[in-house]
Amino acid sequence: MGILNLSEDVILVELSNDNLKIAKELKAINETISKKSHDNIIIDFSGVEIINSSNISNLLILRSLLQDSEHQLILSNVAMTTKCIFVVAGLNKTFNFVEDNTAALAAIKNASSPSSARSQ
């Protein structure tokens, strides 16, 4: 897992391709965010082909932690197979999916801009 601070309020998490490692990585992120929840999180799935229920559970926990602090969780570079798992689970509308990390940064910037706050 790679963790990069892209800015003072955006963290990029690059997941590994091993389901057991992904669960541990997401749990570690959840523990970190529960102590310090002033960051938006982009999770890069470019190395992930498929996820399991434990990984989805950890993502739901992370999403909840971030929403409580009015921050975003964005999933980028999600493979079609993985995205289908979210659809079958009925969670495709629960998470914010974007094509790549550039689109994720743009989504965070747009959500935090004053004009987007007025239009909501």
N, C-alpha and C positions, 0 to 999 in steps of 0.2 A: 504494500500500500504506500502510495505517495501522498503526502499532504503538503500543499503549497499555500502560502498566504498570498493571494493575488492583490489584495489591498488591505487597508486597515479593518474592513468589515466583510471581506469575502475570502472564504477558504475553499480550495479545490481539493477534493479527495479522489485519488485514482485507485479504484479497486483492483484487487488481484483477480486471477481467473479461477481460483479454487474456492468452492462453496464454503468449506470449513473456515478458510481464512477470511472470506467475506463476512461471515457472521461475527468473527472476532473483531474484524476491522470496524464494522458498523457499531458493535457494542462499545468499543473504545471511543468512537466519535460521540456516541450518545452520552457516555460518562463525562467526556470533556465538555460537551455543550451544556449538560446539566449544571456544571460548575461555572461556566463562562458562556452565556448565551447571547452574546452581542455580535454574532457573525451570521451572514448568509452563507449557505453551504451549496456548493455545486458538487455533485457526485458523478464522476466520469466512469461510465460503464464500458469504455472502449475495449477493455480486456475481458469482459464478461459475456458469456454466451447464454447462460441460464442461471436463474436464482431459485432458491427454495423458500418454504414458508417461514423459516427462521429469519432469513434475510429480509423478507417482506415485513415481518413483525418489527424488526429493528428499524426499518425505514419508516414505518408508521409511528414508532416511538419518537424517532428523530424529527419527523414532521410535526408532531404534537409539541415537542419541546421548542422548536423554532417558532411555531405559530403563537405559542404563549408569550414569546418575547417579540412578536411582530417581525420576524425574519423569515426568509424564504429557503426552501429546499428545492433545488432544481436538479433533475436527472438528465444528463447529457450522454450522447453517443450510445443510446440504448439499442441493442440488436433487436431485430424483428421478433425473434423467438422469445426474448425476454419481455418485450412489449406485449406480446400475445398473452403471457402469463398474467400481466396486470389486467388485461381486458377480461380474461376468463374469470379472474378473481373479483371483477367489478371495481377495480381500483384505478383504472385508466384516467378517470376524471379527478381522482383524489390527488394525484401527483402532477407536477409541472414537467413535461417532457420537452426537450429542445434537441435540435439536431447536433449541435456541437458546443464547445466551451465558449466560443465567441458569442453565440446566440444566448447562452446562459448569462453571460455578463451583461449583454444588452437587456435581457429581461429584468435583471436586478436593477439596472440603471433606470429603466422605464418605470418600474414599480416604485422607485424611491424619488422620482422627479416630482416637483411640485405640481406640474400640470396633470400628472396621472392621479395624484391624490385628490385634486379638485373634481376630476371626472368620475370618481367612484361614488 
